[in-house]
Amino acid sequence: MALPVRGDKGLQLEELLRAYFLRAGFFVVRGVPFQHGGEDLTDIDLWLYERPTGSSRRRQIVDAKSKTKPKAVERLLWTKGLAQLLDVDGAYVATTDSRPMLREISRKLGISVLDGADIRRIKDSTKVIYANRLTEEEFVQLINSTDRSRRNKDLQLQYHDIKHSLIDNFGEGTINRALEAFAFLAGATVTSHPNTPAAEIALRLSYLGAAIVAISLDYIGSEVSFRASEERHVALENAIRYGNIDEAAGLSRMRLATALVRKYVPSGEASARTLEFAIKQDLKKIPAEIIAEFVVKNTKPEDLFQIAKRLEHLAMSQSISPFDILSGEDKAFVAMLLDYSGIDRNRFANSYVAGAKTPVEISSGNVKDGPLFSQKG
């Protein structure tokens, strides 16, 4: 992975830390937009997803700043507030500041600090940086270039939305937005002229969309990991159809809408019954059973998390791997999503076949006893 060439030390630090956390076994997304009222307020430098045990999951954020005067205490306070607002499980502040007092303050705030000494150790390691990954800046440049050629911003908006979904009702909320994004992006792949840059970037984004679907399913599955397979099947169907693993809770908004119709619309009772029937019929048409059956019957507890990490890596690799040469597990998962989206597998496979190479083997092992994980807080 080549670090950003724009001379921005902050961007270089974000890429370095992304590589480190990837090496340490996390699923990592860089530059996640935080919105309120439809407006972008700030970016989360790194969003981390971890699977420490079979039934537990951790979401964390990283604030990375590389400045001559980093104002580290202010960043600790700011990150603490943002972590509480996002309701995540933990947070890191990465700073070039090395003053001992930072660790004391970070412990009181319940935040992990990565100081200048930690960052130097990571930077000096020859085992952290990936030689075969695109940087975030290079990836965004490919997206923007394709959108300019099409005279729209469709791919940029999809990329923005799929990243934002990670912090907006993560889990049931994310799964539906990720499935919609995958369907759009896979559709863009098959409608692009084969083996063109447009087909390539749409394929990359399809892999990323599939990766977000996978971690969303992993997170939802952790909530019902001790239930019988039939119950897990129903919970996954409900999450996809109703936005909640409990059908009754998922239908609460519909009940609110129909109650308002009954109260304020002429012939409200009949209109409410018609509306409720139509909504339920549309929800039943969603082929959620395709995904639920695949997950329950064809995956082991660790599989979805590993599939997500591999697909993210494929999306960001300098040499993109066509669909037909993916590993068996990854290909089966993407194929299942294509079936759910109603997109022909052969058309998807034939959209991009140029320069085919065997997928790079991805290492998910931990970096040996790095200072990040031996000196938390």
C-alpha positions in Angstrom: 0.0 0.0 0.0 1.4 3.3 -1.0 0.8 6.1 1.5 -1.0 9.3 0.2 1.2 11.4 -1.9 -0.4 14.7 -1.1 2.0 15.4 1.7 -0.7 15.4 4.4 0.7 13.7 7.4 -2.8 13.2 8.8 -3.8 11.1 5.8 -0.7 9.1 6.1 -1.3 8.4 9.8 -4.9 7.3 9.0 -3.6 4.8 6.4 -0.9 3.6 8.7 -3.4 2.9 11.5 -5.9 1.3 9.2 -3.2 -1.1 8.1 -2.3 -1.8 11.7 -5.8 -2.6 12.8 -6.4 -4.7 9.7 -3.3 -6.7 10.6 -4.6 -7.0 14.1 -7.7 -8.8 12.8 -10.3 -5.9 12.8 -12.7 -5.0 10.0 -11.8 -1.3 9.3 -13.5 1.5 7.4 -11.8 4.8 7.0 -13.5 8.2 6.7 -17.0 7.4 7.9 -19.3 10.4 7.6 -21.3 11.5 10.7 -24.5 13.2 9.7 -27.3 15.0 11.6 -30.3 16.5 10.0 -29.0 15.4 6.6 -25.8 17.4 6.9 -22.3 16.1 7.2 -20.8 17.3 10.5 -17.5 15.5 10.7 -15.7 12.3 9.6 -14.8 9.4 11.8 -11.2 8.7 10.9 -11.4 5.0 11.5 -14.4 2.8 12.3 -13.4 -0.6 13.8 -15.5 -3.8 14.1 -14.1 -6.6 16.2 -15.3 -10.2 17.0 -13.5 -11.0 20.3 -15.7 -14.1 21.1 -18.4 -16.2 19.5 -21.2 -14.1 21.0 -19.7 -10.6 21.6 -18.9 -7.8 19.2 -17.1 -4.5 19.6 -17.5 -1.3 17.6 -14.8 1.3 18.2 -13.7 4.6 16.6 -10.3 6.1 16.2 -9.4 9.8 16.1 -6.0 10.3 14.4 -4.3 13.6 14.3 -0.7 14.4 13.2 0.1 18.0 13.9 3.0 20.0 15.3 0.7 21.0 18.2 -1.7 18.1 18.4 -3.9 19.5 21.3 -4.2 15.9 22.5 -6.2 16.7 25.6 -8.9 18.4 23.5 -9.0 15.5 21.1 -9.5 13.1 24.1 -12.4 15.1 25.3 -13.9 15.5 21.8 -13.6 11.8 21.1 -15.1 10.8 24.4 -18.2 12.9 23.5 -18.4 11.5 20.0 -18.1 7.9 21.3 -21.0 8.5 23.7 -23.1 10.1 21.0 -22.5 7.2 18.6 -23.0 4.6 21.4 -19.9 2.6 20.4 -18.0 0.3 22.6 -14.7 2.1 22.8 -12.4 4.7 21.3 -8.8 5.5 20.5 -7.0 8.8 20.1 -3.8 8.6 18.0 -1.5 11.6 18.6 2.1 12.6 18.1 2.1 13.9 21.6 4.1 11.7 24.0 3.4 13.4 27.4 2.8 10.9 30.2 -0.2 12.8 31.5 -2.2 11.7 28.4 -2.4 8.2 29.6 -3.7 9.3 33.0 -6.4 11.4 31.4 -7.3 8.8 28.9 -7.7 6.2 31.7 -10.2 8.5 33.5 -12.1 9.0 30.3 -12.1 5.3 29.4 -10.3 5.9 26.1 -7.2 4.3 24.7 -4.4 6.6 23.7 -1.8 5.9 21.0 1.0 8.4 21.6 4.0 9.4 19.6 6.1 6.5 20.8 3.4 4.0 19.8 3.1 5.6 16.3 6.8 5.5 15.8 7.0 1.8 16.6 4.2 1.1 14.2 5.7 3.2 11.5 9.1 1.6 11.9 7.7 -1.9 11.5 8.1 -3.5 8.1 5.2 -5.8 8.7 2.3 -3.3 8.9 1.9 -1.6 5.6 0.2 -3.6 2.8 2.0 -3.3 -0.5 -1.0 -4.3 -2.6 -3.8 -2.0 -1.3 -5.2 1.2 -2.6 -5.3 4.1 -0.2 -8.6 5.8 0.6 -7.6 8.7 -1.6 -6.8 6.5 -4.6 -10.1 4.6 -4.2 -12.1 7.8 -4.0 -10.3 9.1 -7.1 -11.4 6.0 -9.0 -15.0 6.6 -7.9 -15.0 10.3 -8.8 -13.4 9.6 -12.2 -16.1 7.1 -13.1 -18.9 9.5 -11.9 -17.4 12.3 -14.0 -17.5 10.1 -17.1 -21.1 9.3 -16.4 -22.0 12.9 -15.5 -23.5 12.1 -12.2 -22.6 11.4 -8.6 -24.4 8.0 -8.2 -21.3 6.0 -7.1 -20.1 8.7 -4.7 -23.5 8.9 -3.1 -23.7 5.1 -2.7 -20.2 5.0 -1.1 -21.1 7.8 1.2 -24.3 6.2 2.3 -23.0 2.7 2.8 -20.3 4.1 5.1 -22.7 6.3 7.0 -24.9 3.3 7.6 -22.2 1.8 9.9 -23.0 4.4 12.6 -26.7 4.9 11.9 -28.6 2.1 13.7 -25.9 -0.5 13.0 -27.1 -4.0 12.6 -30.8 -4.2 11.4 -30.6 -0.6 10.0 -27.3 -1.3 8.2 -28.4 -4.6 6.6 -31.2 -3.1 4.6 -29.2 -0.1 3.4 -26.3 -2.3 2.5 -28.5 -4.7 0.6 -30.0 -1.8 -1.4 -26.5 -0.5 -2.1 -25.3 -3.9 -3.2 -28.2 -4.3 -5.6 -27.5 -0.8 -7.1 -23.8 -1.4 -7.4 -24.1 -4.9 -8.8 -26.6 -3.5 -11.2 -24.1 -0.8 -12.2 -21.5 -3.6 -12.7 -23.6 -5.6 -15.2 -24.8 -2.5 -17.1 -21.3 -1.1 -17.5 -19.4 -1.9 -20.7 -17.5 -5.1 -19.9 -13.8 -4.8 -18.7 -13.9 -1.0 -18.5 -12.8 1.2 -15.6 -16.5 1.8 -14.9 -17.1 -2.0 -14.6 -14.1 -2.3 -12.4 -15.0 0.4 -9.8 -18.6 -0.9 -9.7 -17.3 -4.4 -9.0 -15.0 -3.0 -6.3 -17.9 -1.2 -4.7 -20.1 -4.3 -5.0 -17.5 -6.3 -3.0 -17.5 -3.6 -0.4 -21.3 -3.5 -0.2 -21.3 -7.3 0.2 -18.7 -6.9 3.0 -21.0 -4.5 4.9 -23.9 -6.9 4.4 -21.7 -9.7 5.9 -20.7 -7.8 9.1 -24.3 -6.6 9.5 -25.4 -10.3 9.4 -22.6 -11.2 11.8 -23.7 -8.5 14.3 -27.4 -9.5 14.0 -26.4 -13.2 14.4 -24.5 -12.5 17.6 -27.8 -11.4 19.2 -29.4 -14.8 18.6 -26.3 -17.0 18.6 -27.6 -19.3 21.3 -31.0 -19.9 19.7 -32.1 -22.9 17.7 -31.4 -22.8 14.0 -35.1 -22.3 13.2 -35.3 -19.3 15.5 -32.1 -17.8 14.0 -33.6 -18.2 10.6 -36.8 -16.3 11.6 -34.8 -13.6 13.3 -32.7 -13.0 10.2 -35.8 -12.9 8.0 -37.4 -10.4 10.4 -34.3 -8.2 10.4 -34.3 -8.0 6.7 -38.1 -7.6 6.2 -39.0 -5.5 9.2 -35.8 -3.9 10.3 -35.9 -5.7 13.6 -35.3 -9.3 14.7 -38.7 -9.1 16.4 -41.6 -8.9 13.9 -43.9 -7.0 16.3 -41.3 -4.4 17.1 -40.5 -4.0 13.4 -44.1 -3.4 12.5 -44.6 -0.7 15.2 -44.0 2.1 12.7 -46.7 0.7 10.4 -49.1 0.5 13.2 -48.4 4.2 14.0 -49.0 5.1 10.4 -52.3 3.2 10.2 -53.5 4.7 13.5 -52.9 8.2 12.1 -54.9 7.2 8.9 -57.7 5.9 11.1 -57.9 9.1 13.0 -57.4 11.8 10.4 -58.4 10.4 7.0 -62.0 10.2 5.8 -63.2 6.6 5.8 -60.1 6.0 7.9 -60.9 2.5 9.1 -61.2 1.1 5.6 -58.2 3.1 4.3 -56.0 1.9 7.3 -56.9 -1.7 6.6 -56.1 -1.3 2.9 -52.8 0.4 3.8 -51.8 -2.3 6.3 -52.6 -5.1 3.9 -50.6 -3.5 1.1 -47.6 -3.0 3.3 -47.6 -6.5 4.6 -47.9 -7.9 1.1 -44.9 -5.8 -0.1 -42.9 -7.0 2.9 -43.7 -10.6 2.2 -42.3 -10.2 -1.3 -38.8 -9.4 0.0 -36.9 -12.7 -0.5 -35.3 -12.6 3.0 -35.4 -16.4 3.2 -32.7 -16.6 0.6 -30.2 -14.8 2.9 -31.5 -16.4 6.1 -31.3 -20.0 4.7 -27.8 -19.4 3.4 -26.5 -18.0 6.7 -28.1 -20.7 8.9 -27.3 -23.7 6.7 -24.1 -22.8 4.9 -22.0 -20.7 7.4 -20.2 -21.4 10.6 -20.1 -18.8 13.4 -16.7 -17.2 12.3 -17.5 -17.3 8.5 -19.4 -14.0 8.0 -16.7 -12.0 9.8 -13.9 -13.6 7.7 -15.9 -13.2 4.5 -16.4 -9.5 5.3 -12.7 -8.9 5.8 -11.7 -10.7 2.6 -14.3 -8.9 0.5 -13.2 -5.5 1.9 -9.6 -6.4 1.0 -10.6 -7.5 -2.5 -12.4 -4.1 -3.0 -9.3 -2.2 -2.0 -6.7 -4.4 -3.7 -4.6 -2.8 -6.4 -5.4 -5.7 -8.7 -9.1 -6.5 -8.6 -10.2 -10.1 -8.7 -13.1 -11.0 -11.0 -16.1 -12.9 -9.5 -15.2 -16.2 -11.1 -11.9 -16.6 -9.3 -13.0 -15.7 -5.8 -12.5 -18.3 -3.1 -15.4 -20.7 -2.7 -16.9 -19.1 0.4 -16.6 -15.5 -0.9 -18.1 -16.5 -4.3 -21.0 -18.4 -2.7 -21.8 -15.4 -0.5 -21.7 -12.8 -3.3 -23.7 -15.2 -5.6 -26.4 -15.5 -2.8 -26.6 -11.7 -2.7 -27.0 -11.6 -6.5 -29.8 -14.1 -6.3 -31.5 -11.9 -3.6 -31.1 -8.8 -5.8 -32.4 -10.5 -8.9 -29.2 -10.1 -10.8 -27.9 -12.8 -13.2 -24.7 -14.4 -11.9 -23.3 -15.0 -15.4 -23.8 -11.3 -16.4 -22.1 -10.3 -13.2 -19.2 -12.7 -13.8 -18.7 -11.5 -17.4 -18.8 -7.8 -16.5 -15.1 -7.8 -15.6 -12.7 -10.5 -16.5 -9.7 -8.6 -17.7 -6.3 -9.0 -15.9 -7.6 -11.8 -13.8 -5.3 -12.9 -11.0 -5.5 -15.3 -8.2 -6.8 -13.4 -5.1 -4.1 -12.4 -2.7 -4.1 -14.4 0.5 -5.1 -12.2 3.3 -3.4 -12.5 6.7 -5.7 -11.9 9.7 -3.3 -12.8 12.4 -2.4 -10.4 15.1 0.7 -8.2 15.1 3.0 -9.5 17.9 2.4 -7.7 21.1 2.3 -4.2 19.7 2.2 -1.3 22.2 -1.4 -0.6 21.1 -2.8 -3.6 22.8 -0.3 -4.1 25.7 -0.8 -0.5 27.0 -4.5 0.3 26.7 -5.8 3.3 28.4 
